[in-house]
Amino acid sequence: MTWIGYGGLKAGMLPHWERTCVGRLDFELRDLAFFARDSLRIDEDQLKNGVLSVEFEWPLASGEGCELRAVFPDSYPFVRPQVALRGKPETFPRRHCSPTDGNLCLLGRDTGLWSIKWTLAKLLEKQLANALDGTGVEDQQGEPMEVWWNVIAPEFPGYSEGSYMLIDSEWDLRGALGGTIKASCSLLRIGENIQFRGVVDEVRAHDKTVLASRTFPLPPHLRTKKTIRTFPWTRVERFAPPPADGWQGKKVKDQIAFKMHAFTGDSPAFSMSVTVQSTELSHKKSGDTWLFPLLYGPAKSFRTAKPGKKATGPSVLIIPTYRAGATDIGYRVQSVGLLKDKVIAIFGLGAIGAPVAIELARNGCSHLIVIDHDIIEPGNSIRWPLGATAWGMRKTTAVKQHLESEYPGVEVEAIHHHVGIATAADGNGGDHSVLPPIFAKADIVIDATASSGISRLLVDHCKSAGKPMISLFGTLSLKGGVVAAYHPKSGCPTCREFAYAKGLIEKAPGSGETSGLNQPPGCAELTFDGASFDLHELSSEAVRLTVDILSQPEDFKESLVHTLTLHDGVRRVPPSWRVDRLPPMKECGCNQ
């Protein structure tokens, strides 16, 4: 690396952005040199590659100098330069500064806070003192220590994507200074790299008191293949900062106290010595964060070298820390927290029903009952949410496997059953034995069969059980669709048809059109010509209605018809919804 002064720039040595902002480089460096004086140095090797990287000493109000390094992105001046402290990491401020590389948070994350008219010197004039002192206006967010370590973890040689240790933000270690953790974990060699996955099951203090226990479910791969290990943990004032001269494994090991006890098995031997410290979890709210350094290698690398032999020692990785407790999973969308205690039944797992199931599982529904009789074929994939891995499977089986694998907190009850068929070849029995237990358990029923006869059957069961039902379907031309919420004491699907006939509710665009129907080769039925990106409008609205009804049941006093418009009769239009009330119609008599 060759450093040169401002006056040492050679002709043609320009950053990429100078070619589109001619004159900006000279303007930038003159402004910076006014403050940095003779301390300004430019990385010549970087500049030859079109990147401006500078080091300099910035004068502070105290009279002291602050050693800084700045790098200008290729897209400068549309985005801000990156500024980092130079020096010993242990001297870095606790906030607004990355402990791994000294990078300073001079502005909030909103890119609009940077002005294209500013120079680096202007930015430092306005914001450096605030960043160093923790003063000035700042984003209302915390700076969790684990974020910095998680970012740096993939830089370690031997690290494999998908590595992690899972913890729960709700754990309260009550200020304990150390003890042991019990973890479910797996360690795999993938080529030359190591993938480590683990979950902290239990945390104990030195006196064996249990401080915390895992209540969230294990990820699927750790349910089937895992080992149980016990590791020591210690509370520290601050995690050992990274070595100033880089991330060599030996230097990291020297700074982190390990108990060199190897766990052996089919995989490489490994050991872990966990540290815990207090950190910001959100703005001005503290909690514990964890550092999981992993030592791994042949068993002999953990042994003391024989006289005259050089000790090789194990290799080191930092395993990213992720939070997987119930509150952690639901924190980003707290409005759907009620779903974890609900049982939701979905009839029909086609192109509108399967996405409903996926969204409900994603948002924390703890128990889904899915009912369908169909098999997934390659042609379904253009509208169905799962692709080639599900071909030839029952829809109910594929949905169950996918949801329970991707969202461990959900239990899916898969019922392969053809509603309305006189004989049940699948062995479940007829509707008389299959349906009543479903309606007894479900808090709400979702009808995605797109069959008017089945809708009437299901809503009749819901009325008898006193349960709400949501029914959704698209018109055959998919110019529109309907998502109807049926109250057990209000209008039903038959009432809706009477309301259409009397002009009380306008039908969805494309109702009654059949010109778009076609029969794919090898398929026994006609199908409509519509895309998943239009059908998703219906699925999403059904999920929204489900959450609204379950969260505020007192507000759901009558049936409602939500009508979707995707076409105005001439051309496609942006999706729009109309909501109509659906009281019981006297011509129907469903509530008599």
Residue pairs with C-beta under 8 A, 6 or more apart in sequence:
1 43
1 45
2 43
2 44
2 45
3 41
3 42
3 43
3 44
3 55
4 41
4 42
4 44
5 38
5 40
5 41
5 42
6 29
6 33
6 40
6 42
8 42
8 44
9 42
9 47
13 44
13 47
13 48
14 25
14 47
14 50
15 25
15 47
15 50
15 51
15 52
15 72
15 74
15 76
16 50
16 51
16 74
17 24
17 72
17 74
17 75
17 76
17 77
18 24
18 25
21 76
21 77
24 77
25 52
27 119
28 52
28 72
28 119
28 120
29 40
29 42
29 54
31 119
31 120
31 121
31 122
32 40
32 54
32 56
32 119
32 120
32 121
33 40
34 121
35 58
35 59
35 121
35 124
35 125
36 56
36 57
36 58
39 55
39 56
39 57
39 65
40 54
40 55
40 56
41 54
41 55
41 56
42 52
42 53
42 54
43 51
43 53
43 54
43 55
46 52
46 53
47 53
50 74
51 71
51 72
51 74
52 71
52 72
52 76
53 69
53 70
53 71
53 72
54 69
54 70
55 67
55 68
55 69
55 70
55 86
56 68
56 70
57 65
57 66
57 67
57 68
58 65
58 66
58 68
58 124
58 128
59 65
59 66
60 66
60 128
60 129
60 132
61 129
66 85
66 128
66 132
67 85
67 86
67 87
68 83
68 84
68 85
68 86
68 124
69 83
69 84
69 85
69 86
69 102
70 81
70 82
70 83
70 84
70 120
71 81
71 82
72 81
72 120
73 79
73 80
73 81
73 82
77 116
77 118
78 116
79 111
79 114
80 106
80 107
80 111
80 114
80 123
81 120
81 123
82 103
83 103
83 104
83 106
83 120
83 123
83 124
83 128
84 98
84 101
84 102
84 103
84 104
85 92
85 97
85 102
85 104
86 102
87 102
87 244
88 244
89 99
89 100
89 102
89 241
89 242
89 244
90 241
92 98
92 99
92 102
92 241
93 131
93 132
93 133
93 134
94 134
94 238
95 134
95 143
95 280
96 104
96 105
96 106
96 130
96 131
96 132
96 134
96 138
96 143
97 103
97 104
97 105
97 131
98 104
98 148
99 145
99 148
99 239
99 241
99 242
100 148
100 149
100 151
100 152
100 241
100 242
101 152
101 242
104 128
104 131
105 131
105 143
106 123
106 124
106 127
106 128
106 131
107 113
107 114
107 123
107 127
108 138
108 139
109 139
114 123
127 136
129 135
129 136
130 136
130 137
130 138
139 283
140 283
141 282
141 283
142 279
142 280
142 281
142 282
142 283
142 284
142 285
143 279
143 280
144 279
144 280
144 281
144 289
145 239
145 277
145 279
145 280
145 289
146 279
146 289
146 290
146 291
146 320
146 321
149 239
149 291
149 318
149 320
149 321
150 320
150 321
150 322
152 242
152 247
152 318
153 159
153 163
153 317
153 318
153 319
153 320
154 161
155 247
156 247
156 249
156 316
156 317
156 318
157 249
157 315
158 192
158 193
158 194
158 296
158 315
158 317
159 193
159 194
159 317
160 188
160 190
160 193
160 194
160 195
161 195
162 195
162 197
163 194
163 195
163 196
163 197
163 317
163 319
163 320
164 196
164 197
164 198
164 319
164 320
164 321
164 322
165 183
165 185
165 196
165 197
165 198
165 199
165 200
165 290
165 292
165 319
165 320
165 321
165 322
166 198
166 199
166 200
166 216
166 219
166 322
166 323
166 324
167 200
167 290
167 321
167 322
167 323
167 324
167 325
168 200
168 212
168 214
168 215
168 216
168 323
168 324
168 325
168 326
168 327
168 328
169 281
169 287
169 323
169 325
169 327
169 328
170 325
170 326
170 327
171 203
171 211
171 212
171 288
171 325
172 211
172 212
173 203
173 205
173 211
173 212
173 235
173 276
173 288
174 211
175 235
176 205
176 206
176 209
176 211
176 235
177 206
177 234
177 235
178 205
178 206
178 232
178 233
178 234
178 235
179 203
179 204
179 205
179 206
179 207
179 208
179 211
179 232
179 233
180 203
180 204
180 230
180 231
180 232
180 233
181 200
181 201
181 202
181 203
181 204
181 230
181 231
181 233
181 274
182 200
182 201
182 202
182 204
182 228
182 229
182 230
183 198
183 199
183 200
183 201
183 228
183 229
183 230
183 231
184 198
184 199
184 201
184 218
184 222
184 226
184 227
184 228
185 196
185 197
185 198
185 199
185 222
185 226
185 227
185 228
185 229
186 196
186 197
186 198
186 221
186 222
186 225
186 226
186 227
186 267
187 194
187 195
187 196
187 267
187 268
187 270
187 296
188 194
188 195
188 196
188 267
189 195
189 267
189 268
194 268
194 294
194 296
194 315
194 317
196 270
196 294
196 296
196 317
196 319
197 219
197 221
197 222
198 222
198 292
198 319
199 214
199 218
199 219
199 222
199 324
200 212
200 214
200 290
201 213
201 214
201 228
202 210
202 212
202 213
202 214
203 210
203 211
203 212
203 213
203 233
204 210
204 211
205 211
215 325
215 326
216 324
216 325
216 326
216 329
216 408
216 409
217 408
217 409
218 226
218 408
219 408
220 404
220 405
220 408
227 263
227 265
229 263
229 272
231 271
231 272
231 273
231 274
232 259
232 273
232 274
233 273
233 274
233 275
233 276
233 290
234 257
234 273
234 274
234 275
234 276
235 275
235 276
235 277
236 275
236 276
236 277
237 277
238 277
239 275
239 277
239 291
240 252
240 255
240 256
240 275
241 255
242 252
243 251
243 252
243 255
245 251
249 315
249 316
250 313
252 293
252 316
252 318
253 293
253 295
253 313
253 316
256 273
256 275
256 291
256 293
257 273
258 271
258 273
258 293
258 295
259 271
259 273
260 271
260 295
260 302
261 271
261 302
262 269
262 270
262 271
262 295
262 299
262 302
262 314
263 269
263 270
263 271
264 299
268 296
268 297
268 298
269 296
269 297
269 298
269 299
269 301
269 302
269 314
270 294
270 295
270 296
270 297
270 314
271 294
271 295
271 296
271 302
271 314
272 292
272 293
272 294
272 295
272 319
273 293
274 290
274 291
274 292
274 293
275 290
275 291
275 293
276 288
276 289
276 290
276 291
277 288
277 289
277 291
278 286
278 287
278 288
278 289
279 286
279 287
279 288
279 289
280 286
281 287
281 289
289 321
290 321
291 318
291 321
292 318
292 319
292 321
293 316
293 317
293 318
293 319
294 316
294 317
294 318
294 319
295 302
295 314
295 315
295 316
296 314
296 315
296 316
296 317
297 312
297 313
297 314
297 315
301 312
301 313
301 314
301 315
302 314
304 311
305 311
305 312
326 340
326 409
329 364
329 409
330 336
330 337
330 340
330 364
333 363
335 547
335 551
336 363
336 364
336 547
337 364
338 547
338 550
338 551
339 360
339 363
339 364
339 365
339 366
339 547
339 550
340 364
340 365
340 366
340 409
341 366
342 365
342 366
342 367
342 443
342 444
342 550
343 367
343 368
343 369
343 441
343 442
343 443
344 360
344 365
344 367
344 368
344 369
344 442
344 443
344 444
344 445
344 446
344 546
345 368
345 369
345 370
345 371
345 438
345 439
345 441
345 442
345 444
345 445
345 446
346 353
346 356
346 357
346 360
346 368
346 369
346 370
346 371
346 446
346 448
347 353
347 371
347 372
347 419
347 445
347 446
347 447
347 448
347 449
347 454
347 458
348 371
348 372
348 447
348 448
348 449
348 450
348 451
349 357
349 370
349 371
349 372
349 374
349 395
349 396
349 399
349 448
350 372
350 374
350 383
350 384
350 395
350 448
350 450
351 380
351 383
351 384
351 530
351 532
351 535
352 448
352 450
352 472
352 473
352 474
352 535
352 538
352 539
352 542
353 370
353 372
353 446
353 448
353 449
353 539
354 384
354 385
354 386
354 395
354 399
355 385
355 532
355 535
355 536
355 539
355 540
356 446
356 448
356 472
356 539
356 542
356 543
357 368
357 370
357 399
357 403
357 412
358 385
358 399
358 402
358 403
359 539
359 540
359 543
360 368
360 543
360 546
361 368
361 403
361 406
361 407
361 410
361 412
362 407
363 543
363 547
364 409
364 410
365 410
366 409
366 410
366 411
367 410
367 411
367 413
368 403
368 410
368 411
368 412
368 413
369 412
369 413
369 415
369 438
369 441
369 442
370 395
370 396
370 399
370 400
370 412
370 413
370 414
370 415
371 396
371 415
371 417
371 419
371 434
371 438
372 394
372 395
372 396
372 416
372 417
373 416
373 417
373 418
373 419
373 421
373 426
374 394
374 395
375 392
375 393
375 394
375 395
376 384
376 386
376 390
376 391
376 392
376 393
376 394
376 395
376 398
377 391
377 392
377 522
377 523
378 388
378 391
379 520
379 522
379 523
381 387
381 388
381 391
382 531
382 532
383 530
383 531
383 532
383 535
384 390
384 532
385 532
386 398
386 399
386 402
390 398
390 402
393 401
394 414
394 416
396 414
396 415
396 416
397 414
397 416
399 412
399 414
400 412
400 414
403 410
403 412
404 410
404 411
404 412
415 428
415 434
415 438
416 426
416 428
417 424
417 426
417 428
417 434
418 424
418 426
419 431
419 434
419 435
419 449
419 454
419 457
419 458
420 431
420 453
420 454
420 457
421 430
422 430
423 430
424 430
424 434
428 434
431 457
435 461
436 461
438 445
439 445
439 461
439 462
439 464
439 465
439 467
440 465
442 467
443 467
443 550
444 467
444 468
444 469
444 470
444 546
444 549
444 550
445 458
445 461
445 462
445 467
445 468
445 469
445 470
446 469
446 470
446 471
446 472
446 542
446 546
447 454
447 455
447 458
447 459
447 469
447 470
447 471
447 472
448 471
448 472
448 473
448 542
449 455
449 458
450 472
450 473
450 474
452 493
455 471
455 493
456 492
456 493
456 494
458 469
458 471
459 469
459 471
459 486
459 492
459 493
460 492
462 468
462 469
462 486
462 488
463 488
463 489
463 492
463 590
463 591
465 488
466 488
467 488
468 485
468 486
468 487
468 488
468 549
468 553
468 556
469 485
469 486
469 488
470 483
470 484
470 485
470 486
470 542
470 545
470 546
470 549
471 482
471 483
471 484
471 486
471 493
472 481
472 482
472 483
472 484
472 538
472 539
472 541
472 542
473 481
473 482
473 538
474 480
474 481
474 528
474 530
474 534
474 535
474 538
474 564
475 481
475 508
475 509
475 510
475 511
475 512
475 513
476 510
476 513
476 514
476 516
476 517
476 528
477 509
477 510
477 513
477 515
477 516
477 528
477 529
477 530
477 567
478 510
478 516
478 528
478 529
478 530
478 531
478 534
478 535
478 566
479 508
479 509
479 510
479 513
479 565
479 566
479 567
480 508
480 509
480 510
480 511
480 563
480 564
480 565
480 566
480 567
481 508
481 535
481 537
481 538
481 563
481 564
481 566
482 508
482 538
482 561
482 562
482 563
482 564
483 538
483 541
483 542
483 545
483 562
483 564
484 493
484 496
484 559
484 560
484 561
484 562
484 582
485 545
485 549
485 556
485 559
485 560
485 562
486 492
486 493
486 559
486 582
487 556
487 557
487 558
487 559
489 584
489 591
490 557
490 558
490 559
490 582
490 583
490 584
490 591
491 499
491 558
491 559
491 582
491 583
491 584
491 585
491 588
491 590
492 559
492 584
492 588
492 590
494 585
494 588
494 590
495 559
495 582
495 583
495 584
495 585
495 588
495 590
496 505
496 561
496 582
498 585
498 587
498 588
499 505
499 561
499 580
499 582
499 585
500 506
500 507
504 580
505 561
505 563
505 580
505 582
506 563
506 578
506 580
507 563
508 563
508 564
508 565
509 565
509 566
509 567
509 568
509 569
510 567
516 528
516 529
516 530
517 526
517 527
517 528
517 529
518 526
518 527
518 529
519 525
519 526
519 527
520 527
534 566
537 564
537 566
537 575
538 564
541 562
541 564
541 577
545 562
548 555
548 556
549 556
558 581
558 582
558 583
559 581
559 582
559 583
560 579
560 580
560 581
560 582
561 579
561 580
561 581
561 582
562 577
562 578
562 579
563 577
563 578
563 579
563 580
564 575
564 576
564 577
565 573
565 575
565 576
565 577
565 578
566 572
566 573
566 575
567 573
584 590
584 591
